[in-house]
Amino acid sequence: MRSAIAAMGTGLGPGVLDACRALFDDEQRALAARQPAAAIDLAYGAAPRQRLDIYASAGAQGRPVLVFVHGGGFLKGDKGSDHAWPNASVGRMAASMGLVGAVINYRLAPEHPWPAGAEDVVAAVDWLHANVAAFGGDPAQFVLMGTSAGAVHVCGALAHDPALAVRVRGAVLLSGLYGFTPLDERDTLYYGDPALYPARMPRAALVETTLPLLVACAQFDPPRFQAEFLGLLTARLERHGAMPRAHFAGGHNHYSMAMHLGTADRALAAAVASFIADCCD
């Protein structure tokens, strides 16, 4: 499997995405059969995309809550379902760890530009804070997690609503863009005028915050994402005298890093579990 991922290189696109999905399809379908959703399409806002699914083991009570935000380049992506496992598998992984998993959808660009994604993360946390106890979650123990554009929206939420960093215990960032590399033209569909890009990126908030972070990057991530990973680690070292926790996902690419969570490859899952255990009571 790792050789197949290596052969894909560092490129992105539908072909690579489909090839990665095929690698994990059997294991993830088996996980879906074992761990169905506890609740689906719960509305945390009025917009059609403001919906979330919850995953929890039967009898869960007072468990930490992992809130996962999918990727998709700001323009697409979905929380998944019982019949479409990508992204939903992260919620199932959380439930299998004894956590409560919440996987959200959010409004997409270009119809909903900056800061819609960040606002939706905040709104989802607000809704979960009021309602997750009914599903066995502890509203005082939230950890945010996002991949790619989802990681950007997690960071954007922390920058958009500074009080959020007080209400959550930590954040897991998989292959995000934090403001250490130039704007890509495609990203203007979310960020708008390139002149506003530096001020709209969450770089300053991420460097300054004392919220615990776990920052991850894949061996076959595109160079821009690897540069962002190193930029954030370096900036945090210079600001705080120490780097945040970090994970380098050997043998994985931009897509497979989130897609493989919940499978027998446990290296990243174990790092996430250890991080959450240290962040929460």
Backbone bond lengths (Angstrom), bond angles and torsions (degrees), N, CA, C in turn:
res aa  C-N    CA-C-N  psi(-1)  N-CA   C-N-CA  omega(-1)  CA-C   N-CA-C  phi
1 M - - - 1.459 - - 1.526 111.19 -
2 R 1.336 116.28 -43.52 1.459 118.50 -179.45 1.520 111.28 -65.70
3 S 1.320 116.71 -34.24 1.461 119.04 177.79 1.528 110.46 -67.01
4 A 1.333 116.72 -35.43 1.460 120.33 177.65 1.523 110.69 -65.66
5 I 1.330 116.64 -40.06 1.458 120.20 178.08 1.523 110.33 -67.55
6 A 1.317 117.23 -42.21 1.470 120.69 178.47 1.526 110.86 -59.38
7 A 1.339 115.88 -37.96 1.469 119.88 -178.15 1.527 111.80 -67.50
8 M 1.329 117.51 -20.29 1.466 120.52 178.21 1.523 112.05 -75.69
9 G 1.334 117.66 -17.72 1.451 121.01 -179.54 1.514 112.17 72.89
10 T 1.323 115.98 -152.34 1.463 121.51 -176.14 1.529 112.90 -108.67
11 G 1.316 116.50 13.18 1.456 119.65 -178.24 1.516 113.32 -76.96
12 L 1.331 115.40 162.16 1.452 123.10 176.10 1.523 108.82 -120.32
13 G 1.322 115.88 164.08 1.451 119.58 176.81 1.508 111.75 139.76
14 P 1.344 117.18 168.48 1.468 121.25 -175.80 1.523 113.72 -58.43
15 G 1.341 117.55 -37.22 1.455 119.85 -179.25 1.514 112.21 -64.04
16 V 1.317 117.26 -44.72 1.470 121.63 178.32 1.522 109.96 -66.02
17 L 1.318 116.40 -41.20 1.465 121.05 179.05 1.529 110.63 -59.59
18 D 1.319 116.82 -47.17 1.466 120.56 -179.86 1.525 111.40 -65.22
19 A 1.324 116.92 -39.17 1.466 120.26 179.59 1.527 110.95 -64.53
20 C 1.322 117.06 -39.62 1.464 120.58 177.50 1.530 110.69 -66.09
21 R 1.310 116.51 -42.82 1.467 120.30 179.94 1.527 110.00 -59.41
22 A 1.313 117.27 -41.32 1.463 120.65 -179.12 1.527 111.95 -63.04
23 L 1.329 117.83 -33.01 1.456 121.14 -178.56 1.532 112.60 -63.95
24 F 1.328 116.40 -32.64 1.461 120.73 -173.72 1.526 113.33 -109.76
25 D 1.322 116.96 5.36 1.456 120.10 -170.51 1.524 112.80 -60.75
26 D 1.310 118.15 -46.42 1.470 120.40 -176.15 1.528 111.29 -64.13
27 E 1.323 117.11 -48.17 1.462 120.01 -179.17 1.527 111.46 -64.11
28 Q 1.307 116.84 -40.64 1.462 119.17 -176.55 1.529 111.86 -73.61
29 R 1.307 117.53 -32.97 1.466 119.01 175.23 1.529 110.57 -66.87
30 A 1.321 116.57 -36.64 1.465 119.91 176.78 1.527 110.52 -64.97
31 L 1.342 116.92 -41.51 1.462 120.24 177.09 1.525 110.64 -62.92
32 A 1.326 117.75 -40.00 1.456 121.22 179.43 1.525 111.24 -61.99
33 A 1.334 116.77 -37.00 1.455 120.00 179.08 1.523 111.53 -68.68
34 R 1.341 116.36 -32.80 1.471 120.23 -178.80 1.524 112.58 -81.98
35 Q 1.329 116.73 -27.80 1.464 119.89 -170.85 1.528 109.80 -131.42
36 P 1.330 118.16 76.21 1.476 119.68 177.97 1.521 110.73 -69.34
37 A 1.307 115.46 164.41 1.459 120.60 177.98 1.521 110.48 -67.64
38 A 1.325 115.45 145.30 1.463 120.49 173.64 1.520 110.77 -79.62
39 A 1.334 116.84 -29.68 1.463 121.94 178.75 1.521 107.82 -160.45
40 I 1.325 117.28 143.86 1.461 120.97 -177.56 1.522 110.73 -127.73
41 D 1.333 114.20 151.48 1.463 123.40 173.20 1.527 113.16 54.12
42 L 1.323 114.99 43.15 1.456 120.03 174.71 1.527 108.68 -77.48
43 A 1.313 117.34 131.41 1.463 121.85 -175.62 1.520 110.41 -84.57
44 Y 1.339 115.83 122.69 1.464 119.58 173.22 1.530 111.38 -106.77
45 G 1.333 115.99 3.58 1.461 122.99 177.46 1.509 109.53 -163.90
46 A 1.313 116.97 179.61 1.463 121.48 -175.05 1.518 113.52 -83.83
47 A 1.340 118.75 -23.70 1.464 121.55 -176.84 1.527 110.54 -72.33
48 P 1.339 117.95 148.35 1.464 120.40 -178.91 1.529 113.82 -57.56
49 R 1.330 118.35 -31.72 1.463 120.73 -178.83 1.529 112.68 -83.09
50 Q 1.294 118.85 -7.38 1.465 121.23 -178.59 1.531 109.19 -86.42
51 R 1.322 114.16 72.64 1.454 122.90 -177.48 1.528 109.04 -134.79
52 L 1.328 116.14 153.58 1.453 120.49 177.97 1.521 110.25 -144.38
53 D 1.320 116.09 156.78 1.457 124.10 174.89 1.521 108.85 -115.70
54 I 1.320 116.21 150.13 1.458 121.60 -179.55 1.520 109.80 -121.75
55 Y 1.336 115.57 137.49 1.462 123.79 178.25 1.518 108.18 -123.40
56 A 1.330 115.75 129.23 1.460 119.97 -179.46 1.521 108.94 -158.47
57 S 1.311 115.65 148.03 1.456 120.38 175.14 1.521 109.99 -75.96
58 A 1.311 115.78 150.92 1.460 120.65 179.34 1.531 109.61 -58.98
59 G 1.320 115.15 135.09 1.455 119.89 177.50 1.511 115.18 81.87
60 A 1.334 118.13 4.80 1.468 120.51 179.11 1.525 110.12 -61.82
61 Q 1.317 115.89 137.89 1.459 121.56 176.95 1.521 109.82 -145.18
62 G 1.316 116.30 132.69 1.454 121.06 175.44 1.513 114.86 59.74
63 R 1.339 116.63 34.58 1.461 120.94 -176.47 1.531 111.27 -92.42
64 P 1.345 118.57 147.42 1.464 120.03 172.72 1.533 111.23 -56.85
65 V 1.308 115.40 151.28 1.468 122.13 -175.16 1.523 109.21 -114.73
66 L 1.330 116.67 123.55 1.458 122.60 175.32 1.520 107.96 -102.39
67 V 1.331 117.18 116.54 1.467 123.16 -179.31 1.521 107.79 -101.70
68 F 1.345 116.70 116.43 1.463 120.99 -175.33 1.524 110.96 -108.14
69 V 1.355 114.57 136.11 1.467 122.56 -178.08 1.530 108.05 -120.13
70 H 1.328 117.12 118.84 1.464 122.01 -174.26 1.525 111.91 -72.11
71 G 1.334 114.73 165.09 1.455 121.83 174.33 1.521 111.48 -95.21
72 G 1.334 115.31 -168.45 1.459 120.49 179.26 1.516 113.93 142.33
73 G 1.332 116.09 19.93 1.460 119.01 175.19 1.516 114.29 64.74
74 F 1.331 118.10 25.15 1.472 125.06 -179.69 1.518 113.35 74.82
75 L 1.352 117.42 -12.18 1.462 121.01 -169.85 1.517 114.32 -110.30
76 K 1.319 117.81 -17.06 1.466 120.37 -175.18 1.529 108.99 -155.64
77 G 1.322 115.53 -173.86 1.454 121.02 -179.50 1.511 111.03 115.27
78 D 1.339 115.65 161.05 1.455 120.30 -175.68 1.522 109.48 -155.81
79 K 1.318 115.78 152.39 1.461 122.10 -179.26 1.518 112.73 -71.69
80 G 1.318 117.72 -13.03 1.459 120.70 179.85 1.514 112.20 86.73
81 S 1.342 114.94 -175.43 1.458 121.09 -175.85 1.523 108.46 -163.93
82 D 1.325 116.96 -174.26 1.454 120.44 175.82 1.526 111.50 -63.75
83 H 1.338 116.72 -23.14 1.471 120.63 -176.85 1.529 112.45 -105.96
84 A 1.308 117.80 -7.10 1.466 122.60 178.73 1.522 106.63 -135.52
85 W 1.325 116.43 96.73 1.465 120.32 -167.47 1.524 115.52 -76.81
86 P 1.350 122.49 -27.27 1.467 118.08 -177.90 1.525 111.75 -55.50
87 N 1.318 114.94 135.64 1.469 126.14 -177.21 1.525 111.81 78.44
88 A 1.342 118.34 -45.92 1.460 119.70 172.99 1.519 110.59 -58.87
89 S 1.321 116.81 -30.39 1.467 120.93 -178.05 1.525 111.98 -62.43
90 V 1.330 118.32 -26.62 1.464 120.38 178.03 1.527 109.76 -70.39
91 G 1.328 116.71 -39.09 1.458 119.74 174.32 1.513 111.72 -63.82
92 R 1.332 116.79 -40.52 1.464 120.45 178.19 1.529 110.76 -65.71
93 M 1.330 116.54 -40.06 1.463 119.54 176.43 1.519 110.13 -58.79
94 A 1.340 116.80 -44.09 1.460 120.29 179.96 1.517 110.46 -59.13
95 A 1.329 116.85 -46.12 1.466 120.12 -179.87 1.520 110.79 -61.90
96 S 1.331 116.88 -39.10 1.464 120.01 -179.66 1.523 111.74 -67.47
97 M 1.339 117.67 -21.09 1.462 122.56 176.24 1.533 112.27 -85.75
98 G 1.330 117.12 -1.58 1.448 120.22 -176.17 1.504 114.12 88.59
99 L 1.338 116.95 12.27 1.456 122.72 177.37 1.522 109.37 -98.96
100 V 1.322 116.30 175.36 1.456 121.68 165.88 1.525 106.70 -103.82
101 G 1.322 116.30 126.31 1.458 121.19 178.72 1.514 111.10 -104.05
102 A 1.317 117.01 134.51 1.469 122.62 174.77 1.526 107.35 -124.67
103 V 1.325 117.09 123.80 1.467 122.35 -178.46 1.520 107.41 -116.83
104 I 1.327 116.32 123.35 1.463 119.79 -171.15 1.525 112.73 -111.11
105 N 1.324 114.78 150.37 1.455 122.13 160.50 1.520 108.37 -95.61
106 Y 1.319 116.32 163.55 1.468 121.17 178.42 1.525 108.35 -149.49
107 R 1.311 115.68 163.41 1.462 120.67 -179.98 1.529 110.30 -67.11
108 L 1.326 115.02 144.72 1.461 121.26 -172.16 1.521 112.15 -110.97
109 A 1.337 115.04 150.20 1.460 122.40 170.85 1.535 108.09 -75.79
110 P 1.326 119.01 159.26 1.469 126.98 1.77 1.529 114.40 -84.72
111 E 1.345 117.24 -7.83 1.466 118.80 -179.36 1.531 111.37 -64.11
112 H 1.314 115.86 -30.57 1.464 120.54 -177.57 1.529 108.97 -127.33
113 P 1.332 117.79 87.85 1.461 121.68 -176.89 1.530 111.72 -78.90
114 W 1.339 114.63 -179.02 1.465 122.14 177.28 1.522 110.36 -47.67
115 P 1.318 119.59 136.23 1.471 129.24 3.89 1.529 113.73 -104.59
116 A 1.356 117.53 38.17 1.463 120.84 -172.88 1.525 112.30 -57.03
117 G 1.345 117.32 -44.49 1.459 119.55 -178.54 1.515 112.31 -61.43
118 A 1.330 116.38 -43.58 1.462 120.78 178.40 1.523 110.93 -64.14
119 E 1.326 116.06 -42.57 1.466 119.82 178.79 1.517 111.09 -60.69
120 D 1.338 116.99 -37.26 1.463 119.89 -178.18 1.521 111.65 -70.58
121 V 1.320 117.79 -35.57 1.467 119.54 175.40 1.529 109.78 -61.81
122 V 1.323 116.64 -45.26 1.472 120.17 178.13 1.524 110.48 -60.92
123 A 1.343 117.32 -44.27 1.464 120.89 -178.79 1.523 111.09 -64.38
124 A 1.328 117.22 -39.05 1.465 120.15 178.52 1.525 111.09 -64.82
125 V 1.332 116.72 -42.58 1.468 119.82 177.44 1.526 110.27 -63.10
126 D 1.331 117.64 -41.20 1.462 120.98 177.83 1.529 110.40 -58.15
127 W 1.341 116.15 -46.86 1.465 120.08 -178.84 1.526 110.45 -64.63
128 L 1.316 116.55 -45.42 1.461 119.99 -179.55 1.523 111.63 -63.77
129 H 1.316 116.23 -38.46 1.463 119.39 178.96 1.526 110.73 -57.09
130 A 1.330 116.27 -36.76 1.460 120.53 -178.68 1.523 113.33 -84.03
131 N 1.345 117.91 -20.58 1.463 119.64 -168.81 1.525 116.25 -125.33
132 V 1.329 118.88 -15.01 1.461 119.32 -169.38 1.525 112.89 -70.31
133 A 1.323 118.48 -21.41 1.467 119.85 178.97 1.521 111.62 -59.10
134 A 1.333 117.01 -29.89 1.461 120.83 179.32 1.523 112.06 -66.37
135 F 1.336 116.86 -17.14 1.462 121.90 179.91 1.532 111.85 -109.22
136 G 1.328 116.85 10.85 1.455 120.91 177.12 1.500 114.77 95.35
137 G 1.340 117.91 6.00 1.463 120.55 -178.70 1.514 112.49 -92.28
138 D 1.322 115.12 154.03 1.461 122.25 177.16 1.524 108.63 -98.06
139 P 1.317 119.85 112.49 1.467 120.91 -177.88 1.516 114.02 -65.63
140 A 1.323 117.83 -9.10 1.465 120.58 176.83 1.526 112.12 -94.06
141 Q 1.339 117.46 0.56 1.468 120.31 -176.30 1.528 110.06 -132.67
142 F 1.326 115.37 80.26 1.456 122.14 178.63 1.521 109.76 -109.27
143 V 1.331 116.57 137.84 1.455 122.80 168.46 1.528 106.87 -125.53
144 L 1.321 116.85 129.75 1.458 122.45 178.47 1.526 109.81 -92.50
145 M 1.327 115.95 145.80 1.464 120.74 179.10 1.518 108.62 -146.74
146 G 1.327 116.76 134.04 1.453 120.48 178.06 1.512 110.99 -144.21
147 T 1.316 115.45 154.24 1.456 120.60 176.14 1.525 110.03 -121.19
148 S 1.332 117.13 134.74 1.459 123.74 176.76 1.533 109.76 57.10
149 A 1.337 119.09 -120.58 1.461 119.61 178.38 1.521 111.67 -59.57
150 G 1.336 116.90 -30.43 1.459 120.13 176.56 1.512 112.11 -64.62
151 A 1.335 116.49 -37.74 1.469 119.88 175.28 1.523 110.24 -64.84
152 V 1.333 116.55 -38.25 1.467 120.54 176.90 1.528 110.10 -60.82
153 H 1.327 116.78 -42.78 1.461 119.82 -178.57 1.532 111.79 -69.63
154 V 1.325 117.40 -34.49 1.469 119.53 174.23 1.528 109.13 -61.07
155 C 1.328 116.59 -48.60 1.468 120.60 179.45 1.526 110.98 -64.21
156 G 1.326 115.96 -40.59 1.449 119.42 178.40 1.517 112.06 -62.51
157 A 1.327 116.67 -36.15 1.463 120.13 177.69 1.515 110.94 -64.57
158 L 1.325 117.08 -40.68 1.467 120.95 178.83 1.528 110.58 -64.90
159 A 1.340 116.70 -35.63 1.460 120.23 178.46 1.527 111.42 -77.16
160 H 1.335 116.20 -37.75 1.473 121.50 -176.28 1.523 111.69 -71.03
161 D 1.326 116.19 -35.01 1.462 121.23 -177.67 1.531 108.38 -131.53
162 P 1.335 117.94 85.64 1.468 120.46 -176.24 1.523 113.73 -54.50
163 A 1.324 118.01 -26.40 1.465 120.43 178.95 1.527 111.36 -66.11
164 L 1.351 117.45 -20.02 1.457 120.39 -179.73 1.525 111.33 -61.79
165 A 1.330 116.68 -35.26 1.474 120.41 -179.25 1.525 111.88 -64.76
166 V 1.318 116.92 -20.27 1.462 121.04 176.55 1.519 110.73 -85.59
167 R 1.337 116.59 -26.08 1.465 121.86 -174.75 1.518 113.31 -91.52
168 V 1.326 118.24 -11.28 1.460 120.87 177.05 1.517 109.08 -119.32
169 R 1.330 116.06 160.55 1.462 120.83 -174.99 1.520 113.74 -94.22
170 G 1.333 117.29 -21.19 1.453 119.54 -178.07 1.513 110.71 -178.43
171 A 1.338 116.34 174.61 1.459 121.99 179.68 1.523 109.56 -141.66
172 V 1.325 115.62 136.00 1.464 123.44 176.40 1.522 107.47 -109.54
173 L 1.326 117.02 121.50 1.462 122.63 -173.93 1.523 109.45 -117.48
174 L 1.326 116.42 113.32 1.463 122.14 179.12 1.529 109.12 -104.08
175 S 1.314 116.30 113.81 1.471 122.20 171.85 1.521 112.73 49.23
176 G 1.319 115.90 57.71 1.452 120.55 179.25 1.515 113.14 -99.01
177 L 1.325 114.60 173.92 1.462 122.89 174.81 1.518 107.02 -115.64
178 Y 1.329 116.28 118.89 1.461 120.63 -169.18 1.531 113.34 -114.16
179 G 1.327 116.53 -7.61 1.456 120.21 178.17 1.510 114.52 112.76
180 F 1.332 118.03 18.12 1.468 121.85 -178.60 1.525 112.45 -100.19
181 T 1.334 118.20 -2.70 1.463 122.02 178.14 1.531 107.98 -131.24
182 P 1.340 117.50 162.40 1.471 119.85 -178.49 1.527 112.06 -64.61
183 L 1.304 114.78 155.60 1.462 122.36 177.77 1.523 110.23 -64.67
184 D 1.338 116.29 135.59 1.452 122.16 171.14 1.530 108.40 -86.45
185 E 1.322 117.46 142.07 1.464 120.69 -176.07 1.519 112.09 -55.58
186 R 1.332 118.04 -37.99 1.467 121.69 179.70 1.531 110.94 -59.47
187 D 1.324 116.33 -34.29 1.464 119.85 -175.42 1.518 113.14 -70.91
188 T 1.360 117.06 -13.92 1.465 118.71 177.41 1.527 111.48 -65.59
189 L 1.333 117.12 -19.32 1.465 119.71 176.95 1.522 111.01 -65.36
190 Y 1.330 116.14 -23.40 1.460 119.59 174.12 1.525 111.55 -99.96
191 Y 1.340 116.91 -47.32 1.468 120.53 -172.26 1.515 114.16 -83.13
192 G 1.343 117.81 -20.21 1.457 119.58 -179.83 1.519 111.99 82.37
193 D 1.311 117.46 -145.26 1.459 124.79 -176.26 1.529 110.71 -50.27
194 P 1.333 118.30 122.04 1.474 120.13 179.75 1.521 113.80 -55.42
195 A 1.326 117.25 -27.36 1.465 119.57 179.74 1.524 111.59 -65.13
196 L 1.334 116.63 -21.96 1.463 120.93 -179.13 1.524 112.77 -91.68
197 Y 1.337 115.87 -7.18 1.466 120.46 -173.82 1.528 113.38 -57.20
198 P 1.336 119.94 -48.55 1.469 118.07 -177.94 1.526 113.53 -58.32
199 A 1.317 117.17 -39.44 1.461 120.30 -178.55 1.522 112.11 -74.60
200 R 1.330 117.24 -23.67 1.465 120.44 -176.87 1.526 113.17 -91.70
201 M 1.312 117.72 -11.58 1.455 120.44 177.76 1.523 109.88 -79.47
202 P 1.340 118.25 152.23 1.472 120.99 -175.97 1.520 113.97 -86.34
203 R 1.326 117.64 14.36 1.465 120.91 -174.18 1.536 112.85 -51.74
204 A 1.321 117.95 -51.68 1.464 120.73 -175.23 1.523 110.94 -62.39
205 A 1.327 117.01 -42.92 1.463 120.05 -179.20 1.523 111.12 -64.37
206 L 1.339 116.92 -39.21 1.471 120.34 -179.05 1.525 111.74 -68.34
207 V 1.308 115.81 -35.96 1.469 119.12 179.94 1.524 110.31 -71.25
208 E 1.309 117.60 -37.67 1.463 120.96 -174.57 1.521 113.89 -83.16
209 T 1.314 118.00 -32.40 1.450 119.94 -172.15 1.531 111.91 -62.21
210 T 1.322 114.16 148.38 1.471 120.17 173.17 1.528 111.06 -100.13
211 L 1.332 117.35 4.59 1.457 120.98 176.86 1.528 109.13 -60.68
212 P 1.332 119.06 132.37 1.464 120.34 177.33 1.530 111.65 -58.99
213 L 1.320 115.52 135.39 1.458 122.24 179.40 1.521 110.10 -124.66
214 L 1.320 115.71 144.42 1.461 122.95 164.50 1.517 105.91 -119.37
215 V 1.324 116.93 114.26 1.466 122.73 -174.96 1.520 108.36 -109.99
216 A 1.321 116.68 128.00 1.466 120.68 -175.89 1.515 111.35 -126.74
217 C 1.314 114.40 152.36 1.463 122.99 179.25 1.526 107.12 -145.77
218 A 1.326 117.13 151.45 1.460 121.72 -178.93 1.527 111.20 -101.39
219 Q 1.309 115.50 150.81 1.466 121.15 179.51 1.522 111.40 -57.80
220 F 1.331 116.79 -36.39 1.462 120.95 -177.95 1.525 112.24 -109.33
221 D 1.339 116.49 25.76 1.456 120.15 168.09 1.530 109.04 -63.02
222 P 1.330 117.92 149.24 1.462 119.26 171.56 1.529 110.71 -57.40
223 P 1.334 117.47 150.53 1.464 120.54 -176.52 1.518 114.27 -53.48
224 R 1.331 118.22 -34.76 1.466 119.46 -179.69 1.528 110.81 -59.99
225 F 1.324 117.29 -42.60 1.459 120.27 -178.65 1.530 111.07 -69.99
226 Q 1.312 117.02 -34.82 1.465 119.63 175.84 1.529 110.51 -66.93
227 A 1.324 117.11 -38.51 1.467 120.14 177.46 1.529 110.87 -65.60
228 E 1.325 117.54 -36.93 1.459 120.80 176.76 1.532 110.84 -64.26
229 F 1.305 116.54 -42.96 1.474 122.42 177.68 1.525 110.23 -57.59
230 L 1.321 116.27 -50.52 1.466 120.20 -179.51 1.524 111.34 -67.36
231 G 1.329 116.81 -36.64 1.459 119.87 179.28 1.518 112.19 -62.26
232 L 1.330 116.57 -43.06 1.461 119.87 -179.94 1.523 110.96 -68.10
233 L 1.320 117.47 -43.34 1.467 119.94 179.26 1.528 110.62 -61.41
234 T 1.325 116.18 -43.60 1.467 120.31 -178.25 1.528 111.13 -66.30
235 A 1.332 116.46 -43.81 1.459 119.91 -179.09 1.523 111.42 -64.50
236 R 1.322 116.57 -39.08 1.461 119.97 177.74 1.532 111.10 -66.98
237 L 1.315 116.83 -37.95 1.468 120.58 177.31 1.520 110.24 -62.88
238 E 1.319 116.91 -44.68 1.457 120.46 -179.60 1.528 111.76 -66.68
239 R 1.338 117.10 -35.47 1.465 120.31 -176.55 1.526 112.79 -80.96
240 H 1.338 116.37 -40.43 1.469 120.17 -171.33 1.531 113.76 -113.07
241 G 1.316 116.80 -5.31 1.464 119.37 -178.09 1.508 113.75 76.84
242 A 1.326 117.16 10.59 1.461 121.74 178.58 1.526 108.39 -159.66
243 M 1.318 116.25 147.01 1.462 120.67 175.06 1.522 109.30 -82.84
244 P 1.339 116.86 155.31 1.461 119.03 168.75 1.527 109.48 -71.39
245 R 1.300 115.84 171.40 1.471 118.49 173.36 1.517 109.38 -58.75
246 A 1.314 115.78 145.86 1.459 119.94 -178.76 1.520 109.84 -141.78
247 H 1.325 114.93 151.29 1.460 121.06 177.29 1.522 108.10 -138.05
248 F 1.329 115.31 127.64 1.460 121.48 175.75 1.522 106.85 -106.06
249 A 1.335 116.66 111.71 1.462 122.13 -173.08 1.521 110.11 -84.09
250 G 1.315 115.65 88.52 1.454 120.59 178.60 1.514 111.33 -63.06
251 G 1.345 115.81 138.37 1.454 120.66 177.66 1.516 114.54 81.02
252 H 1.331 118.05 5.75 1.461 120.53 -178.39 1.524 111.07 -120.29
253 N 1.341 114.62 160.46 1.457 120.69 175.75 1.532 110.04 -118.09
254 H 1.305 116.45 -171.42 1.463 121.48 -173.66 1.529 112.15 -59.17
255 Y 1.325 116.29 -36.75 1.459 120.02 -178.46 1.523 112.53 -86.81
256 S 1.320 116.17 -42.83 1.463 118.89 -172.96 1.521 112.38 -68.71
257 M 1.334 118.26 -21.56 1.459 119.22 -177.30 1.525 111.31 -60.63
258 A 1.320 118.67 -43.27 1.464 119.69 175.97 1.524 111.63 -83.88
259 M 1.331 117.05 -35.59 1.461 120.24 -175.78 1.518 113.27 -62.82
260 H 1.330 117.66 -30.41 1.467 118.12 -174.19 1.527 112.59 -84.18
261 L 1.331 118.00 -8.91 1.458 120.00 -179.45 1.527 109.74 -63.05
262 G 1.320 115.80 129.10 1.456 121.69 -174.58 1.513 113.36 102.29
263 T 1.342 117.40 -5.69 1.460 121.14 177.87 1.528 110.25 -96.87
264 A 1.319 115.78 -173.39 1.463 121.16 -178.32 1.529 112.80 -69.78
265 D 1.313 117.31 -17.32 1.467 121.14 175.86 1.526 107.33 -78.21
266 R 1.325 117.31 103.47 1.456 121.89 -167.17 1.529 114.03 -105.12
267 A 1.315 119.59 3.97 1.465 119.46 -172.95 1.529 112.11 -60.33
268 L 1.326 117.42 -51.88 1.461 120.07 179.82 1.525 110.77 -70.37
269 A 1.323 117.43 -40.83 1.460 120.56 178.81 1.524 110.81 -58.83
270 A 1.328 116.55 -40.08 1.465 120.20 179.19 1.522 110.66 -66.62
271 A 1.333 117.12 -38.65 1.474 120.26 177.67 1.518 109.99 -64.38
272 V 1.324 117.89 -40.68 1.460 121.51 178.49 1.522 110.57 -65.44
273 A 1.327 116.51 -45.32 1.471 120.68 -179.74 1.518 111.09 -61.32
274 S 1.333 117.75 -43.07 1.458 121.43 179.59 1.523 111.06 -64.99
275 F 1.334 116.34 -40.53 1.462 121.23 178.55 1.527 110.64 -61.83
276 I 1.337 116.39 -47.02 1.466 120.49 -178.84 1.530 110.19 -64.03
277 A 1.318 116.72 -41.57 1.468 120.11 179.18 1.515 111.29 -60.39
278 D 1.321 116.97 -38.23 1.466 120.42 -179.82 1.531 111.80 -75.67
279 C 1.333 117.72 -29.28 1.450 121.20 -179.04 1.530 112.45 -78.99
280 C 1.327 115.90 -30.77 1.456 120.96 -172.17 1.529 110.66 -106.96
281 D 1.311 115.24 162.99 1.461 120.95 -178.99 1.533 110.76 -66.39
